[in-house]
């Protein structure tokens, strides 16, 4: 038996029937074992139809051989290229029976098959890539139920981790299209597959970081993020779904929820160690508070990452607010300059960013505490009022009720409204310094909300009405901001268009004819 070609010179038949016949022959008797080589050659073909047929035939053949236990397990000796290489090889070969040699030969061919299938994960055809991936995962499942090696002492149990890791490593290669991960995510519905994916992913990130000065590249980081967000984390109330159901779960960590959380946490921390591309950075921050932190053993480990993100500024700081809120509210995180940084985020651009609704929702939560110092609340109210001068109408309809709620919560801020209403404010000598980053030094305590009075003459009637309402006695009930958070200029325009306009009479006497007189001679011919 060898690895040489056995393809005949006669007319070629269609690939699928020919390869299926070769698979049946190789499976029926060791005498036809060389027919197996036809399948391996088909995997290297440049014709897509033949490659697909070869993958299908290999899937059935090797799955059957693994289930039969016909493939050699344990340590595999090197394959002899030539039967007469020397006395040592001959002596070693003499110790093995013909049946053992056949099993070893099948194991080498099985390794050749899996190696070629791994290469096909980067094939030009998406059909070939997906079929190769599904075949490899089928072999993973089959090996798990019928182990080739004695893995009873392994932490992975019967799960064929070496083959599975080879699949994942190939998926993470730069030449393998990221779209293939979409098909791989179907297998992540199983909790054992998810656990081993996290283990292999962390190992790959650490290896790349250790061997490359720049660390993981954007392509690897993007794929790692897709896998991390696709892993299904189990809970105490979740019934585990296993790809390898025959796994000896009494000796493995698959059923240990704490182990899942530990590996999940370590893999995320490994990814966040390195500089992320701007787009990926934002996507991580968007999901961090509700899809990552609840599954971590120690969420405060993200403190440094979130603090660094909050200090960057712009949209990144806005997105870091969610995670910081969880740490402050649930884990008593101390952040002395938190409100100072939140104050500096209030810029004119805040009304035009994608995450405006998220920011104002969280800002409303942060400013809801009644224990905030008066100077801080006055500074926020004044800064928001100053920003209202340049805000678009749809943002003003959120901003004005927001200011009203702050005044309701903190009665000490009413003095700003009283000064404006009493005419004590001099616009030209307003002591408030907009450019000052420290709320304590902004001078808001000595200022007034004259900006609210100017908005009472706004061109949009809804804005003028909302501004006028702030100058009247406020009720103790806060306004619900949730319907206003997502309000856009397009929605505001559509709302105005749909308003019904009342007909206002301009004359007491309706026109009767062309010239509008009852006795008009033209009335009989042209009427309105």
C-alpha positions, -999 to +999 in steps of 0.1 A: +000+000+000+013+034-009+003+070-015+007+069-053-019+075-080-042+048-091-063+068-116-068+049-148-063+062-183-098+053-196-126+078-201-135+095-169-169+089-154-188+114-134-170+122-101-197+115-075-207+079-086-171+070-092-159+082-058-188+067-040-180+033-056-143+037-045-154+045-010-176+014-008-149-008-022-123+005+003-147+000+031-157-035+021-122-051+023-086-042+030-078-057-005-093-026-020-077-001+004-059+017-024-092+028-038-092+052-008-064+072-025-088+082-053-108+101-027-077+119-014-067+129-049-102+143-056-097+167-026-067+181-045-085+185-078-090+219-094-125+209-105-151+220-080-175+192-088-148+166-081-137+183-049-173+183-036-177+146-045-144+138-028-154+156+004-188+138+005-171+104-001-144+110+025-170+120+050-189+087+048-158+065+045-138+079+074-168+083+097-176+046+092-139+036+098-138+056+130-170+041+143-157+006+135-125+013+154-106+003+123-082+033+126-051+031+147-052+049+180-025+061+204+010+068+194+014+067+156+048+056+142+062+074+112+051+062+079+077+042+059+083+057+024+102+026+012+098-009+026+136-016+024+151+014+041+171-004+067+174-030+094+159-008+122+127+000+102+125-037+092+128-048+128+102-023+140+079-035+112+084-071+121+069-064+156+036-052+140+011-076+126-004-070+091-037-059+108-018-033+129+001-020+098-032-016+080-047+003+109-017+026+110-019+031+073-055+041+076-046+066+104-020+082+081-046+085+054-071+099+079-046+125+089-040+133+052-078+137+047-082+161+077-051+181+066-065+185+031-100+194+045-083+221+066-067+235+035-101+236+017-114+260+043-097+287+022-110+274-011-123+299-036-158+283-036-180+291-006-198+257-012-165+238-009-155+258+022-188+251+040-189+215+031-153+210+043-161+227+076-192+206+081-173+174+073-145+183+098-171+190+125-188+157+117-154+140+122-150+159+155-184+145+167-176+110+155-142+110+172-158+122+203-182+093+204-155+068+193-122+082+206-090+073+186-068+080+217-072+073+254-083+107+266-099+096+299-073+116+319-077+147+297-096+178+309-114+177+276-127+141+282-135+124+250-138+156+231-112+155+202-096+188+211-065+185+189-086+181+157-110+208+169-082+233+177-067+226+142-101+236+127-104+268+148-068+278+141-074+274+104-106+295+106-086+323+123-060+324+095-060+355+074-066+337+042-098+320+055-128+342+047-145+356+078-179+347+063-172+310+071-174+319+108-211+324+102-215+287+095-192+278+123-214+297+148-241+271+143-219+246+162-214+271+190-250+264+202-234+234+220-218+244+253-189+220+251-180+234+216-182+269+231-160+261+260-133+245+238-136+274+213-128+299+241-099+278+252-084+275+217-091+312+210-073+324+240-043+301+232-042+315+197-043+351+209-015+345+235+006+327+209+003+355+184+010+381+210+041+363+221+055+359+186+045+392+170+057+425+183+025+443+171+002+417+187-029+403+171-038+420+138-072+436+130-083+405+111-077+381+140-093+406+165-124+408+143-128+371+141-121+367+178-149+392+186-173+374+163-166+341+181-168+356+216-202+371+209-215+339+193-206+316+222-237+305+242-229+309+279-247+284+302-264+293+335-276+274+365-310+271+349-297+261+315-297+225+303-263+218+287-263+210+250-233+189+240-219+182+206-201+151+220-229+136+241-208+106+250-183+128+268-174+115+303-187+146+320-178+134+355-141+139+347-143+170+326-151+207+332-179+209+306-206+208+332-189+232+356-205+266+351-177+283+370-152+269+345-172+283+316-172+318+332-135+315+340-125+307+305-149+333+291-135+360+313-098+351+305-104+351+268-121+385+268-093+400+290-068+385+265-085+403+236-088+436+254-051+436+263-042+448+228-051+479+209-083+475+190-093+491+157-117+521+162-147+504+148-142+472+168-135+493+199-169+508+197-187+475+191-170+460+221-181+489+243-217+486+230-221+450+243-198+450+272-223+459+299-250+434+290-234+406+271-200+403+287-200+415+323-229+394+335-210+362+325-177+372+342-166+361+376-150+394+384-164+423+363-142+449+382-112+434+362-126+456+333-120+487+354-088+498+338-101+492+303-132+512+309-114+540+326-089+543+297-119+542+272-137+569+292-106+592+290-104+589+252-132+613+246-159+615+219-181+586+210-158+561+228-163+579+261-201+579+256-201+541+250-179+535+281-205+550+303-226+518+303-199+497+317-188+523+342-224+526+354-225+489+361-192+490+380-202+521+400-238+510+408-232+473+414-195+470+424-189+504+442-163+516+418-147+548+430-140+573+402-133+607+417-132+626+383-162+608+369-186+638+369-159+662+358-154+640+327-192+637+322-194+674+323-167+678+296-186+655+273-215+680+270-205+696+238-225+708+208-216+676+189-235+655+215-268+662+197-255+648+164-237+616+174-252+581+168-253+573+205-272+605+217-301+585+232-278+562+251-258+591+265-288+611+278-304+580+293-273+573+313-267+610+322-302+611+336-294+581+358-261+596+370-277+629+378-306+613+396-289+612+430-301+638+455-267+637+472-248+656+445-233+689+456-253+720+446-224+736+425-222+704+404-259+704+396-259+741+388-230+736+365-248+709+346-281+728+343-263+759+331-241+740+305-272+723+291-290+756+289-260+771+270-259+742+246-296+747+239-288+779+219-273+758+191-292+726+194-316+715+166-354+714+174-356+676+179-328+678+204-344+707+223-376+688+228-354+663+248-331+689+264-357+712+279-376+684+298-342+671+309-334+704+324-368+706+340-363+672+357-329+683+371-346+714+386-373+692+401-348+669+417-325+696+430-345+726+442-313+746+448-310+751+410-343+770+408-324+801+417-311+802+381-346+803+368-357+830+393-329+853+384-338+851+347-375+856+354-367+886+376-346+903+349-315+902+371-294+886+344-271+906+322-264+886+291-233+906+282-217+900+316-227+864+323-201+850+348-205+815+335-174+802+316-183+777+290-147+767+282-139+759+319-136+721+323-140+721+361-176+725+371-166+741+405-148+769+386-174+775+359-192+803+377-226+787+371-237+795+407-237+832+400-254+830+366-290+826+353-309+806+327-315+835+303-311+810+275-344+795+284-361+829+281-346+833+246-360+799+235-395+811+244-394+830+210-381+799+191-394+795+156-407+760+164-439+762+184-433+730+204-399+743+215-413+777+225-440+759+245-415+737+263-393+766+272-423+786+285-433+757+307-399+759+325-406+795+336-439+785+353-442+767+386-431+731+381-449+701+394-432+675+415-438+648+389-409+643+365-415+641+328-409+607+311-379+612+287-381+577+271-403+588+242-380+617+234-347+599+235-350+585+199-367+616+185-351+626+152-355+656+128-372+633+103-398+621+128-404+657+139-410+668+103-434+639+097-452+649+129-457+685+116-469+673+082-495+651+097-510+679+118-545+689+108-548+725+099-580+743+108-597+764+081-599+800+091-627+821+075-614+851+056-648+865+044-683+865+059-699+861+025-689+832+003-683+840-034-710+830-058-695+836-092-664+844-111-663+880-099-678+872-065-711+892-068-746+878-067-759+898-096-729+890-118-740+882-154-712+857-157-724+837-128-747+816-149-718+805-171-689+801-146-695+791-111-671+782-083 
